[in-house]
C-alpha cells in the first residue's frame, strides 16, 4: 500500500472549503480521471473513473465526518482499494489549509508501475491545486452537508 499526502491553502473560510468537499458529485470538476460520483446516501458514493485508459467503478463509505474538521472514507467494493482522510484547518477568517492523506493499494501491473514512479502523488497534487482554483473562483460552496458520521 502506498501513502499519498498533500495539502493546499485555500482563500476561503473553513466552512466554505468543508461544505464544498461534501459535494461529492462535483468532484469531476477538479479531480482528474473522475468521470462521475453518485451519492447513494449520506455515507455511500459510487465512483466511475478512467485513468490511463482503464475504467473502474467502485463504492466508498464515509466512516468519520466532523463538520469543518475532517472526512474519512474507505472503499467497500470494486478493484480499487483505498482509504483516506481530508482535514480542514482554519488559518484565519478567510484562509483554510486542506490536507489529504490517502492509502492506496495499486492493482495490476500498470497501476503498480504508476505508483512506483509517482504518478499517483502527482495526480493528487494536481487535484488539490484544481480544488483550490475551483473553490476560489466560485468564492462560495455549491452546497454542503453538515451531518456527523461517527467512527465505528
DSSP file (Angstrom, degrees, kcal/mol; ACC not computed):
  #  RESIDUE AA STRUCTURE BP1 BP2  ACC     N-H-->O    O-->H-N    N-H-->O    O-->H-N    TCO  KAPPA ALPHA  PHI   PSI    X-CA   Y-CA   Z-CA
    1    1 A X              0   0    0      0, 0.0     2,-0.4     0, 0.0   104,-0.2   0.000 360.0 360.0 360.0 139.7    0.0    0.0    0.0
    2    2 A X  E     -A  104   0A   0    102,-3.3   102,-3.2     2,-0.0     2,-0.5  -0.898 360.0-141.6-112.8 139.1    1.3    3.5   -0.9
    3    3 A X  E     -A  103   0A   0     -2,-0.4     2,-0.4   100,-0.2   100,-0.2  -0.846  13.4-168.3-103.4 132.8    0.6    6.6    1.2
    4    4 A X  E     -A  102   0A   0     98,-3.0    98,-2.9    -2,-0.5     2,-0.4  -0.970   5.9-179.4-119.5 132.7   -0.1    9.9   -0.5
    5    5 A X  E     +A  101   0A   0     -2,-0.4     2,-0.3    96,-0.2    96,-0.2  -0.998  10.1 156.1-135.6 130.7   -0.1   13.2    1.4
    6    6 A X  E     -A  100   0A   0     94,-2.3    94,-3.2    -2,-0.4     2,-0.3  -0.993  14.3-170.4-151.5 146.6   -0.8   16.6    0.0
    7    7 A X  E     -A   99   0A   0     -2,-0.3     2,-0.3    92,-0.3    92,-0.2  -0.962   1.5-173.1-138.1 158.8   -2.1   19.9    1.3
    8    8 A X  E     -A   98   0A   0     90,-2.2    90,-3.1    -2,-0.3     2,-0.5  -0.992  22.1-130.8-147.7 145.3   -3.1   23.2   -0.1
    9    9 A X  E     -A   97   0A   0     -2,-0.3     2,-0.4    88,-0.2    88,-0.2  -0.886  27.0-164.1 -98.9 126.5   -4.1   26.6    1.4
   10   10 A X  E     -A   96   0A   0     86,-3.2    86,-2.3    -2,-0.5     2,-1.4  -0.861  23.7-128.6-113.3 146.3   -7.3   28.0    0.0
   11   11 A X  S    S+     0   0    0     -2,-0.4     2,-0.3    84,-0.2    84,-0.2  -0.474  78.1  87.6 -93.9  64.7   -8.5   31.6    0.3
   12   12 A X  S    S-     0   0    0     -2,-1.4    -2,-0.2    84,-0.1    82,-0.1  -0.963  86.5 -86.8-148.3 156.9  -12.0   30.8    1.7
   13   13 A X    >>  -     0   0    0     -2,-0.3     4,-2.0    81,-0.1     3,-0.6  -0.242  43.4-108.3 -62.4 157.9  -13.3   30.3    5.2
   14   14 A X  H 3> S+     0   0    0     78,-0.3     4,-2.7    81,-0.3     5,-0.2   0.874 118.4  54.7 -58.2 -40.3  -13.1   26.8    6.7
   15   15 A X  H 3> S+     0   0    0      1,-0.2     4,-2.5     2,-0.2    -1,-0.2   0.845 107.7  50.8 -65.5 -31.3  -16.9   26.2    6.4
   16   16 A X  H <> S+     0   0    0     -3,-0.6     4,-2.2     2,-0.2    -2,-0.2   0.936 112.6  44.7 -69.6 -46.8  -16.8   27.0    2.7
   17   17 A X  H  X S+     0   0    0     -4,-2.0     4,-1.9     2,-0.2    -2,-0.2   0.937 117.2  46.0 -61.9 -46.8  -13.9   24.6    1.9
   18   18 A X  H  X S+     0   0    0     -4,-2.7     4,-1.3     1,-0.2    -2,-0.2   0.949 111.5  50.6 -62.0 -50.4  -15.5   21.9    4.0
   19   19 A X  H >< S+     0   0    0     -4,-2.5     3,-0.5     1,-0.2     4,-0.3   0.904 110.2  50.1 -56.4 -43.1  -19.0   22.4    2.6
   20   20 A X  H >< S+     0   0    0     -4,-2.2     3,-1.8     1,-0.2    -1,-0.2   0.900 105.7  56.5 -63.9 -38.7  -17.7   22.2   -1.0
   21   21 A X  H 3< S+     0   0    0     -4,-1.9    -1,-0.2     1,-0.3    -2,-0.2   0.773  99.1  61.2 -65.4 -23.7  -15.8   19.0   -0.2
   22   22 A X  T << S+     0   0    0     -4,-1.3     2,-1.5    -3,-0.5    -1,-0.3   0.563  82.1  86.9 -77.7  -6.1  -19.0   17.3    0.9
   23   23 A X    X   +     0   0    0     -3,-1.8     3,-2.3    -4,-0.3     4,-0.3  -0.567  55.9 170.1 -92.0  71.5  -20.4   17.9   -2.6
   24   24 A X  G >   +     0   0    0     -2,-1.5     3,-1.8     1,-0.3     4,-0.3   0.794  68.9  64.1 -57.6 -33.9  -19.0   14.6   -3.9
   25   25 A X  G 3  S+     0   0    0      1,-0.3     3,-0.3    -3,-0.2    -1,-0.3   0.657  97.5  58.9 -68.4 -13.2  -20.9   14.8   -7.2
   26   26 A X  G X  S+     0   0    0     -3,-2.3     3,-2.3    -6,-0.2     4,-0.3   0.529  76.3  98.0 -87.1  -8.0  -18.9   18.0   -8.0
   27   27 A X  G X> S+     0   0    0     -3,-1.8     4,-2.6    -4,-0.3     3,-2.1   0.823  70.3  65.6 -53.9 -36.9  -15.6   16.1   -7.8
   28   28 A X  G 34 S+     0   0    0     -3,-0.3    -1,-0.3    -4,-0.3     5,-0.1   0.739  89.9  69.5 -59.3 -17.9  -15.3   15.6  -11.6
   29   29 A X  G <4 S+     0   0    0     -3,-2.3    -1,-0.3     1,-0.2    -2,-0.2   0.714 121.9   9.3 -70.5 -19.8  -14.9   19.4  -11.8
   30   30 A X  T <4 S+     0   0    0     -3,-2.1     2,-0.7    -4,-0.3   100,-0.2   0.464 108.3  87.8-138.8  -6.0  -11.5   19.3  -10.2
   31   31 A X  S >< S-     0   0    0     -4,-2.6     3,-1.5     3,-0.2     2,-0.1  -0.881  71.7-132.6-104.6 115.7  -10.4   15.6   -9.9
   32   32 A X  T 3  S+     0   0    0     -2,-0.7     3,-0.1    91,-0.3    95,-0.1  -0.393  89.2  15.2 -63.5 133.3   -8.5   14.3  -13.0
   33   33 A X  T 3  S+     0   0    0      1,-0.2    17,-2.8    -5,-0.1     2,-0.8   0.297  91.3 121.1  87.3 -10.4   -9.8   10.9  -14.1
   34   34 A X  E <   +B   49   0A   0     -3,-1.5    15,-0.2    15,-0.2    -1,-0.2  -0.787  32.4 174.2 -89.0 112.7  -13.0   11.1  -12.1
   35   35 A X  E     -     0   0A   0     13,-2.1     2,-0.3    -2,-0.8    14,-0.2   0.870  63.0  -6.7 -84.9 -39.8  -15.8   10.8  -14.6
   36   36 A X  E     -B   48   0A   0     12,-1.9    12,-2.6    -9,-0.0     2,-0.4  -0.981  47.6-165.1-159.4 142.0  -18.8   10.6  -12.2
   37   37 A X  E     -B   47   0A   0     -2,-0.3     2,-0.6   -12,-0.3    10,-0.2  -0.995  13.4-164.8-127.2 125.2  -19.6   10.3   -8.5
   38   38 A X  E     -B   46   0A   0      8,-3.0     8,-2.8    -2,-0.4     2,-0.7  -0.946  14.9-140.6-111.5 120.8  -23.1    9.4   -7.5
   39   39 A X  E     -B   45   0A   0     -2,-0.6     6,-0.2     6,-0.2     3,-0.1  -0.716  18.8-177.3 -82.6 117.0  -24.1   10.0   -3.9
   40   40 A X        -     0   0    0      4,-2.4     2,-0.2    -2,-0.7     5,-0.2   0.848  64.6 -32.2 -84.3 -37.7  -26.2    7.0   -2.8
   41   41 A X  S    S-     0   0    0      3,-1.5     3,-0.4     0, 0.0    -1,-0.2  -0.864  88.3 -60.2-161.6-167.5  -27.0    8.2    0.7
   42   42 A X  S    S+     0   0    0     -2,-0.2   105,-0.1     1,-0.2     3,-0.0   0.755 133.3  22.9 -61.0 -24.6  -25.3   10.3    3.4
   43   43 A X  S    S+     0   0    0      1,-0.1    19,-2.9    18,-0.1     2,-0.4   0.422 110.4  73.8-124.1   0.5  -22.4    7.9    3.7
   44   44 A X  E     + C   0  61A   0     -3,-0.4    -4,-2.4    17,-0.2    -3,-1.5  -0.960  48.2 177.3-127.1 136.5  -22.1    6.0    0.4
   45   45 A X  E     -BC  39  60A   0     15,-2.0    15,-2.4    -2,-0.4     2,-0.5  -0.967  20.3-143.8-132.3 148.2  -20.9    7.0   -3.0
   46   46 A X  E     -BC  38  59A   0     -8,-2.8    -8,-3.0    -2,-0.3     2,-0.3  -0.966  23.1-159.9-112.1 127.2  -20.4    5.2   -6.3
   47   47 A X  E     -BC  37  58A   0     11,-3.4    11,-1.7    -2,-0.5     2,-0.4  -0.829  14.7-168.1-110.7 142.9  -17.4    6.3   -8.4
   48   48 A X  E     +BC  36  57A   0    -12,-2.6   -13,-2.1    -2,-0.3   -12,-1.9  -0.989  20.7 173.0-125.2 120.8  -16.6    5.9  -12.1
   49   49 A X  E     -BC  34  56A   0      7,-2.9     7,-2.5    -2,-0.4     2,-0.4  -0.883  22.7-163.6-125.2 156.9  -13.0    6.7  -13.0
   50   50 A X  E     + C   0  55A   0    -17,-2.8     2,-0.5    -2,-0.3     5,-0.2  -0.881  20.0 166.5-141.2 108.7  -11.0    6.4  -16.1
   51   51 A X  E >  S- C   0  54A   0      3,-2.3     3,-1.8    -2,-0.4    -2,-0.1  -0.985  70.6  -8.3-128.8 124.6   -7.2    6.7  -15.6
   52   52 A X  T 3  S-     0   0    0     -2,-0.5    -1,-0.1     1,-0.3     3,-0.1   0.839 129.6 -56.2  59.3  33.6   -4.7    5.7  -18.3
   53   53 A X  T 3  S+     0   0    0      1,-0.2     2,-0.6    -3,-0.1    -1,-0.3   0.442 113.1 119.9  80.6  -1.2   -7.5    4.3  -20.4
   54   54 A X  E <   -C   51   0A   0     -3,-1.8    -3,-2.3     2,-0.0     2,-0.4  -0.876  51.6-152.7-103.4 119.8   -8.6    1.9  -17.6
   55   55 A X  E     +C   50   0A   0     -2,-0.6     2,-0.4    -5,-0.2    -5,-0.2  -0.751  17.4 179.7 -91.4 133.9  -12.2    2.4  -16.4
   56   56 A X  E     -C   49   0A   0     -7,-2.5    -7,-2.9    -2,-0.4     2,-0.4  -0.977  14.8-163.7-132.7 146.9  -13.0    1.5  -12.9
   57   57 A X  E     +C   48   0A   0     -2,-0.4    22,-0.5    -9,-0.2     2,-0.3  -0.996  23.4 152.4-127.4 137.7  -16.2    1.6  -10.8
   58   58 A X  E     -C   47   0A   0    -11,-1.7   -11,-3.4    -2,-0.4     2,-0.3  -0.977  34.3-122.2-156.8 165.0  -16.1    1.3   -7.0
   59   59 A X  E     -CD  46  77A   0     18,-0.9    17,-2.8    -2,-0.3    18,-1.1  -0.874  20.1-162.6-114.9 147.4  -18.0    2.3   -3.9
   60   60 A X  E     -CD  45  75A   0    -15,-2.4   -15,-2.0    -2,-0.3     2,-0.4  -0.912   5.5-151.8-125.9 156.6  -16.9    4.2   -0.9
   61   61 A X  E     -CD  44  74A   0     13,-2.7    13,-1.6    -2,-0.3     2,-0.5  -0.996  17.6-131.3-127.3 131.1  -18.2    4.7    2.6
   62   62 A X  E     + D   0  73A   0    -19,-2.9    11,-0.3    -2,-0.4     3,-0.1  -0.716  28.0 176.0 -77.0 123.6  -17.7    7.7    4.8
   63   63 A X  E     +     0   0A   0      9,-2.2     2,-0.3    -2,-0.5    89,-0.2   0.576  66.2  18.9-108.6 -13.4  -16.5    6.3    8.1
   64   64 A X  E     + D   0  72A   0      8,-1.3     8,-3.3    87,-0.1     2,-0.3  -0.906  62.5 167.7-157.9 127.1  -15.9    9.5   10.0
   65   65 A X  E     +ED 149  71A   0     84,-2.8    84,-2.2    -2,-0.3     2,-0.5  -0.929   4.4 173.6-147.9 120.3  -17.1   13.0    9.3
   66   66 A X  E >>  - D   0  70A   0      4,-2.3     3,-2.4    -2,-0.3     4,-2.0  -0.977  42.0-108.2-127.4 115.2  -16.9   16.0   11.6
   67   67 A X  T 34 S+     0   0    0     -2,-0.5    79,-0.1    79,-0.3   -52,-0.1  -0.079  98.2   2.0 -49.6 135.8  -18.1   19.4   10.1
   68   68 A X  T 34 S+     0   0    0    -54,-0.1    -1,-0.3     1,-0.1    22,-0.2   0.488 130.9  60.4  66.5   7.5  -15.2   21.8    9.4
   69   69 A X  T <4 S-     0   0    0     -3,-2.4    19,-2.5     1,-0.3     2,-0.3   0.689 102.9 -17.7-125.4 -52.6  -12.6   19.3   10.6
   70   70 A X  E  <  -DF  66  87A   0     -4,-2.0    -4,-2.3    17,-0.2     2,-0.3  -0.999  30.4-160.4-161.9 156.5  -12.4   16.0    8.7
   71   71 A X  E     -DF  65  86A   0     15,-1.8    15,-2.6    -2,-0.3     2,-0.4  -0.965  19.8-172.1-139.1 124.5  -13.9   13.5    6.4
   72   72 A X  E     +DF  64  85A   0     -8,-3.3    -9,-2.2    -2,-0.3    -8,-1.3  -0.931   9.2 171.7-120.0 144.6  -12.6    9.9    6.3
   73   73 A X  E     -DF  62  84A   0     11,-2.4    11,-2.1    -2,-0.4     2,-0.3  -0.903  16.3-165.2-143.3 168.9  -13.5    7.2    3.8
   74   74 A X  E     -DF  61  83A   0    -13,-1.6   -13,-2.7    -2,-0.3     9,-0.2  -0.976  31.5-105.6-151.0 154.0  -12.7    3.7    2.6
   75   75 A X  E     -D   60   0A   0      7,-2.3   -15,-0.3    -2,-0.3     3,-0.1  -0.546  26.8-177.2 -78.6 150.8  -13.6    1.7   -0.4
   76   76 A X  E     +     0   0A   0    -17,-2.8     2,-0.3     1,-0.3   -16,-0.2   0.490  63.7  13.4-124.1 -11.9  -16.2   -1.1    0.0
   77   77 A X  E    S+D   59   0A   0    -18,-1.1   -18,-0.9     3,-0.2    -1,-0.3  -0.984  88.2  46.9-158.6 164.6  -16.3   -2.7   -3.4
   78   78 A X  S    S-     0   0    0     -2,-0.3   -20,-0.2   -20,-0.2   -22,-0.0  -0.243  91.2 -64.7  92.9 177.9  -14.6   -2.8   -6.8
   79   79 A X  S    S+     0   0    0    -22,-0.5     2,-0.4    -2,-0.1    -1,-0.2   0.684 105.0  92.8 -77.2 -19.9  -10.9   -3.3   -7.8
   80   80 A X        -     0   0    0    -23,-0.2     2,-0.5    -3,-0.2    -3,-0.2  -0.642  57.4-168.0 -82.9 127.1   -9.8    0.0   -6.3
   81   81 A X  E     + G   0 105A   0     24,-0.7    24,-2.9    -2,-0.4     2,-0.3  -0.958  28.0 128.3-117.8 115.5   -8.5   -0.3   -2.7
   82   82 A X  E     - G   0 104A   0     -2,-0.5    -7,-2.3    22,-0.2     2,-0.3  -0.992  28.9-173.8-157.8 160.8   -8.1    2.9   -0.7
   83   83 A X  E     +FG  74 103A   0     20,-1.9    20,-3.4    -2,-0.3     2,-0.3  -0.966  22.0 148.2-150.9 155.8   -8.8    4.7    2.4
   84   84 A X  E     -FG  73 102A   0    -11,-2.1   -11,-2.4    -2,-0.3     2,-0.3  -0.986  31.1-129.5-172.0 179.0   -8.1    8.2    3.4
   85   85 A X  E     -FG  72 101A   0     16,-2.4    16,-2.5    -2,-0.3     2,-0.5  -0.994   7.8-152.9-147.4 140.4   -8.9   11.4    5.3
   86   86 A X  E     -FG  71 100A   0    -15,-2.6   -15,-1.8    -2,-0.3     2,-0.3  -0.977  17.7-159.0-114.0 129.8   -9.2   15.0    4.4
   87   87 A X  E     -FG  70  99A   0     12,-3.2    12,-2.3    -2,-0.5     2,-0.5  -0.826   5.1-154.9-108.8 145.3   -8.5   17.6    7.2
   88   88 A X  E     - G   0  98A   0    -19,-2.5     2,-0.5    -2,-0.3    10,-0.2  -0.986  11.2-172.7-121.4 122.3   -9.6   21.2    7.2
   89   89 A X  E     - G   0  97A   0      8,-2.8     8,-2.8    -2,-0.5     2,-0.4  -0.962  20.9-134.5-121.4 119.4   -7.6   23.6    9.4
   90   90 A X  E     + G   0  96A   0     -2,-0.5     6,-0.2     6,-0.2     3,-0.1  -0.560  24.4 175.9 -69.2 124.1   -8.8   27.2    9.9
   91   91 A X  E     -     0   0A   0      4,-2.6     2,-0.3     1,-0.5     5,-0.2   0.811  67.2 -37.5 -96.2 -40.9   -5.9   29.5    9.4
   92   92 A X  E >  S- G   0  95A   0      3,-1.5     3,-0.8     0, 0.0    -1,-0.5  -0.878  84.0 -63.3-162.1-168.4   -7.9   32.8    9.8
   93   93 A X  T 3  S+     0   0    0     -2,-0.3   -80,-0.0     1,-0.2     3,-0.0   0.733 133.4  25.9 -62.6 -22.1  -11.3   34.0    8.8
   94   94 A X  T 3  S+     0   0    0    -81,-0.1     2,-0.4   -82,-0.1    -1,-0.2   0.283 111.5  70.3-127.5  10.8  -10.6   33.8    5.1
   95   95 A X  E <   + G   0  92A   0     -3,-0.8    -4,-2.6   -84,-0.2    -3,-1.5  -0.993  50.2 179.6-135.5 139.6   -7.9   31.1    4.8
   96   96 A X  E     -AG  10  90A   0    -86,-2.3   -86,-3.2    -2,-0.4     2,-0.6  -0.997  22.1-139.3-137.3 138.6   -8.0   27.3    5.3
   97   97 A X  E     -AG   9  89A   0     -8,-2.8    -8,-2.8    -2,-0.4     2,-0.5  -0.886  18.8-164.2 -95.2 127.3   -5.5   24.5    4.9
   98   98 A X  E     -AG   8  88A   0    -90,-3.1   -90,-2.2    -2,-0.6     2,-0.4  -0.962   9.6-176.8-112.7 120.9   -6.9   21.4    3.3
   99   99 A X  E     -AG   7  87A   0    -12,-2.3   -12,-3.2    -2,-0.5     2,-0.4  -0.969   7.8-165.1-123.6 132.6   -4.8   18.3    3.7
  100  100 A X  E     -AG   6  86A   0    -94,-3.2   -94,-2.3    -2,-0.4     2,-0.4  -0.944   5.1-175.1-116.2 137.1   -5.5   14.9    2.3
  101  101 A X  E     +AG   5  85A   0    -16,-2.5   -16,-2.4    -2,-0.4     2,-0.4  -0.991  13.6 178.0-129.1 121.8   -3.8   11.6    3.3
  102  102 A X  E     -AG   4  84A   0    -98,-2.9   -98,-3.0    -2,-0.4     2,-0.6  -0.968  24.5-153.1-128.4 140.2   -4.6    8.5    1.3
  103  103 A X  E     -AG   3  83A   0    -20,-3.4   -20,-1.9    -2,-0.4     2,-0.4  -0.969  25.0-175.5-107.2 120.3   -3.5    4.9    1.5
  104  104 A X  E     -AG   2  82A   0   -102,-3.2  -102,-3.3    -2,-0.6     2,-0.8  -0.959  19.2-155.8-121.9 132.2   -3.9    3.4   -2.0
  105  105 A X  E     - G   0  81A   0    -24,-2.9   -24,-0.7    -2,-0.4     7,-0.1  -0.887  21.8-142.2-106.5 102.1   -3.2   -0.2   -2.9
  106  106 A X        -     0   0    0     -2,-0.8     2,-0.4     5,-0.1     6,-0.1  -0.367  13.9-157.6 -64.1 139.3   -2.4   -0.3   -6.6
  107  107 A X     >  +     0   0    0     -2,-0.1     4,-0.6   -26,-0.0     5,-0.1  -0.945  52.9  17.4-117.7 141.0   -3.8   -3.3   -8.5
  108  108 A X  H  > S-     0   0    0     -2,-0.4     4,-2.1     3,-0.2     5,-0.2   0.128  92.1 -80.4  82.6 159.0   -2.4   -4.6  -11.8
  109  109 A X  H  > S+     0   0    0      1,-0.2     4,-2.5     2,-0.2     5,-0.2   0.898 125.6  52.5 -63.2 -44.6    1.0   -4.0  -13.4
  110  110 A X  H  > S+     0   0    0      1,-0.2     4,-2.5     2,-0.2    -1,-0.2   0.915 112.4  44.5 -62.1 -43.9    0.1   -0.6  -14.9
  111  111 A X  H  X S+     0   0    0     -4,-0.6     4,-2.4     2,-0.2    -1,-0.2   0.880 112.4  51.4 -70.5 -37.1   -1.1    0.8  -11.5
  112  112 A X  H  X S+     0   0    0     -4,-2.1     4,-2.2     2,-0.2    -2,-0.2   0.905 112.7  46.6 -64.8 -40.1    1.8   -0.6   -9.6
  113  113 A X  H  X S+     0   0    0     -4,-2.5     4,-1.8     2,-0.2    -2,-0.2   0.926 111.3  51.5 -65.6 -44.9    4.2    1.0  -12.1
  114  114 A X  H  <>S+     0   0    0     -4,-2.5     5,-2.6     1,-0.2     6,-0.5   0.898 111.4  47.9 -59.2 -41.4    2.4    4.3  -12.0
  115  115 A X  H ><5S+     0   0    0     -4,-2.4     3,-1.3     1,-0.2    -1,-0.2   0.913 108.9  53.9 -64.6 -43.2    2.6    4.3   -8.2
  116  116 A X  H 3<5S+     0   0    0     -4,-2.2    -1,-0.2     1,-0.3    -2,-0.2   0.828 110.9  45.2 -63.1 -32.9    6.3    3.4   -8.2
  117  117 A X  T 3<5S-     0   0    0     -4,-1.8    -1,-0.3    -5,-0.1    -2,-0.2   0.309 120.3-104.3 -98.0   9.8    7.1    6.4  -10.5
  118  118 A X  T <>5S+     0   0    0     -3,-1.3     4,-2.2    -4,-0.2    -3,-0.2   0.608  77.1 133.8  87.6  12.5    5.0    8.9   -8.6
  119  119 A X  H  ><S+     0   0    0     -5,-2.6     4,-2.4     1,-0.2    -4,-0.2   0.910  75.4  50.0 -63.0 -41.6    2.0    9.2  -10.9
  120  120 A X  H  > S+     0   0    0     -6,-0.5     4,-2.4     2,-0.2     5,-0.2   0.920 110.2  50.5 -64.7 -43.0   -0.5    8.9   -8.0
  121  121 A X  H  > S+     0   0    0      1,-0.2     4,-2.4     2,-0.2    -1,-0.2   0.929 112.4  46.8 -58.6 -46.2    1.3   11.6   -6.0
  122  122 A X  H  X S+     0   0    0     -4,-2.2     4,-2.4     1,-0.2    -1,-0.2   0.874 110.8  52.6 -65.2 -37.3    1.3   14.0   -8.9
  123  123 A X  H  X S+     0   0    0     -4,-2.4     4,-2.6     2,-0.2   -91,-0.3   0.937 111.2  45.6 -64.8 -45.9   -2.4   13.3   -9.7
  124  124 A X  H  X S+     0   0    0     -4,-2.4     4,-2.5     2,-0.2    -2,-0.2   0.907 111.9  52.4 -64.9 -41.1   -3.4   14.1   -6.0
  125  125 A X  H  X S+     0   0    0     -4,-2.4     4,-2.1    -5,-0.2    -1,-0.2   0.926 111.8  46.6 -59.3 -44.5   -1.2   17.2   -6.0
  126  126 A X  H  X S+     0   0    0     -4,-2.4     4,-2.6     2,-0.2    -2,-0.2   0.893 110.1  53.2 -64.2 -40.5   -2.9   18.3   -9.2
  127  127 A X  H  X S+     0   0    0     -4,-2.6     4,-2.3     1,-0.2    -2,-0.2   0.909 109.8  48.1 -61.4 -42.2   -6.4   17.5   -7.8
  128  128 A X  H  X S+     0   0    0     -4,-2.5     4,-2.2     2,-0.2    -1,-0.2   0.896 111.5  49.9 -67.1 -39.5   -5.6   19.7   -4.7
  129  129 A X  H  X S+     0   0    0     -4,-2.1     4,-2.2     1,-0.2    -2,-0.2   0.914 112.3  48.1 -62.7 -43.0   -4.4   22.5   -6.9
  130  130 A X  H  X S+     0   0    0     -4,-2.6     4,-2.9  -100,-0.2    -2,-0.2   0.852 108.2  54.5 -68.4 -33.8   -7.5   22.3   -9.0
  131  131 A X  H  X S+     0   0    0     -4,-2.3     4,-2.9  -101,-0.2     5,-0.3   0.934 107.8  50.9 -61.5 -44.8   -9.7   22.2   -5.9
  132  132 A X  H  X S+     0   0    0     -4,-2.2     4,-2.4     1,-0.2     5,-0.3   0.945 113.8  43.6 -56.1 -50.6   -8.0   25.5   -4.8
  133  133 A X  H  X S+     0   0    0     -4,-2.2     4,-2.4     1,-0.2     5,-0.2   0.915 114.1  51.8 -61.6 -43.6   -8.8   27.1   -8.1
  134  134 A X  H  X S+     0   0    0     -4,-2.9     4,-1.7     1,-0.2    -2,-0.2   0.937 115.5  38.0 -60.9 -50.9  -12.3   25.7   -8.2
  135  135 A X  H  X S+     0   0    0     -4,-2.9     4,-2.7     2,-0.2    -1,-0.2   0.864 116.8  50.7 -74.5 -35.4  -13.4   27.0   -4.8
  136  136 A X  H  < S+     0   0    0     -4,-2.4    -1,-0.2    -5,-0.3    -2,-0.2   0.891 110.9  48.6 -70.3 -37.1  -11.5   30.3   -5.0
  137  137 A X  H  < S+     0   0    0     -4,-2.4    -2,-0.2    -5,-0.3    -1,-0.2   0.894 115.8  44.3 -66.9 -38.8  -13.0   31.1   -8.4
  138  138 A X  H  < S-     0   0    0     -4,-1.7    -2,-0.2    -5,-0.2    -1,-0.2   0.909  88.6-158.4 -69.3 -42.6  -16.5   30.2   -7.1
  139  139 A X     <  +     0   0    0     -4,-2.7     2,-0.3    -5,-0.2    -3,-0.1   0.317  69.2  48.5  78.6  -9.7  -16.0   32.1   -3.9
  140  140 A X  S    S-     0   0    0     -5,-0.2     2,-0.1  -128,-0.1    -1,-0.1  -0.976  92.2 -94.7-154.2 160.8  -18.7   30.1   -2.3
  141  141 A X        -     0   0    0     -2,-0.3     3,-0.1     1,-0.1  -124,-0.1  -0.413  20.2-135.9 -78.0 155.5  -19.7   26.4   -1.9
  142  142 A X  S    S-     0   0    0      1,-0.2     2,-0.3    -2,-0.1    -1,-0.1   0.534  80.8 -40.4 -85.3  -7.7  -22.2   24.8   -4.3
  143  143 A X        -     0   0    0      2,-0.0     2,-0.3  -120,-0.0    -1,-0.2  -0.955  61.8-139.7 170.3-170.2  -23.9   23.2   -1.3
  144  144 A X        -     0   0    0     -2,-0.3     2,-0.5  -122,-0.1  -125,-0.1  -0.912   9.6-149.0-175.0 148.0  -23.0   21.5    1.9
  145  145 A X        -     0   0    0     -2,-0.3  -123,-0.0  -126,-0.2    -2,-0.0  -0.990  12.7-178.3-125.2 121.4  -23.8   18.6    4.2
  146  146 A X        +     0   0    0     -2,-0.5   -79,-0.3   -79,-0.1    -1,-0.1   0.135  35.9 129.5-108.6  17.6  -23.1   19.3    7.9
  147  147 A X        -     0   0    0    -81,-0.1     2,-0.5     1,-0.1   -80,-0.2  -0.256  55.9-121.0 -71.2 162.0  -24.1   15.9    9.4
  148  148 A X        -     0   0    0    -82,-0.1     2,-0.5   -81,-0.0   -82,-0.2  -0.901  20.1-169.1-106.3 129.9  -21.9   14.0   11.8
  149  149 A X  B     -E   65   0A   0    -84,-2.2   -84,-2.8    -2,-0.5     2,-0.3  -0.983  14.9-152.4-116.1 118.7  -20.7   10.5   11.0
  150  150 A X        -     0   0    0     -2,-0.5   -86,-0.1   -86,-0.2   -84,-0.0  -0.729  21.9-106.8 -94.9 139.4  -19.1    8.8   14.0
  151  151 A X              0   0    0     -2,-0.3   -87,-0.1     1,-0.2    -1,-0.1  -0.255 360.0 360.0 -59.7 147.9  -16.4    6.1   13.5
  152  152 A X              0   0    0    -89,-0.2    -1,-0.2   -88,-0.0   -88,-0.1   0.439 360.0 360.0  87.9 360.0  -17.5    2.5   14.3
